[in-house]
Amino acid sequence: LGPVSALGYVFHDQWANENPDAVRGFVRASAQAKDLLARSDDEWLRLAPIIRAEGKELEKLRDRYRQGIPRRSVAEEAADAGRLYHVLAAIGGAKLVGSAPEMAPGTFWQEPWK
């Protein structure tokens, strides 16, 4: 099991299929923002008043954020999330996951427009 991303976005399949340019633009903007925050300490300093952190606290937030940026493919993230879901279902049963012993298909967007 690899490091599973804890960040996600929710949208309806129908909307995404009807608005592929918007989805592509959002995915691109998200990737650009992550890239900027991964490489620019100055950007973190600019954001400091907004996130209300400074000094060592800001550095810790910055460093942990950078460590958490997914660097694997969506397929790898989905596979590991599915394995994690299976473990959680085995441990917590229906009380935790309801009647779904497996992660629902479509939980991870597979970008059909490519």
N, C-alpha and C positions, 0 to 999 in steps of 0.2 A: 504494500500500500504506500503510495507516494504522498507528498504533502498536498492535502486537499484544500482547494481554494474556498474561502468563506465569503466570497463576494459574488453577488449575482444580480441580475436584472430580470424583472418579470414583465412579460407582454403577451398578448394573445397571438396565436399563430395566424389567425385570419388577418389581423391588422398588419403583421409583419409581411405576410404574403402580398398584401395590397399596397404596402409602402416599403419596398425593398431599399429604395434610395435613402429613406430616413433611417432604417436599421443600419445600413452600411455606414452612413454618416455618424451615427451614434457610436458604433463600434470603433470607427476610425478616431473619433474625438476622444473616446475613452482610452484608446491605446496611446494617443499622443499625450494625453494628460499624465498617464502612468509613466511614459518615457521621460517627460519633463521633470516630474517629481523624483524619478529614479536618479537623474543626473545633476539636478540643479539645487545646490544648497541655497542660492539666492532666492529661488522661488519659495522655498520653505520659510525664509526670513520674511518675504512679502506676505505670506499667509499667516504668520505668527499672530498678528492681532485678531484675525478672524477665528482661528482655532484656540485662541487664548492660552498660548503656551510660549515659553521662552527658555533660553539657556539649556540646561541639561534635559529638562522635560521635553522641549522641542526636538532636541537631538535624538532622544529615545523614540519619540513618535515617528520622526523621519526614518530612523534606522529600521524600526519594526515594520513600518509601511513598506519600505524598500524590500525587506526580506519576504514580505507577503505577496508581492506582485507575482501573479502566475506567469511562469515562463515556459509552460508546456502547452501542447496542443489541446484544443477543446476535447478531442477524443480521449486523450490521456486523463484529463480532468474528469470527464464523464465516467470513464471506466473505474477510476479510483473512488469517485463519489458513489457509484453503484455498489462497489465492494464494501464501503463504509456503511451504506444504507443496509446492506445485507447483515452486517455485524450488529448494527443497532436493532434491526428487526429481530434477530436471534436473541439478543439480550433483553430488549424491552417488550417484545411481542406486540399484540394488538393494542395494548394500552399506549404504546409509543407510536406505532405506525398505522394503526387502524387495520383494515382488511387488506392492505397492500404489502405483501412480503418482499416485493422488489420495487426499486425506484421506478416511477412511472415513465414510460417512453415519452420522449419529447421534453423531459426536464431540462436537458441541455439542447440549445438551439443548434441545428446542424447546417444552417445557411444553405437552403436548397437552391438559392438563386445563383450560386457560383457555377 
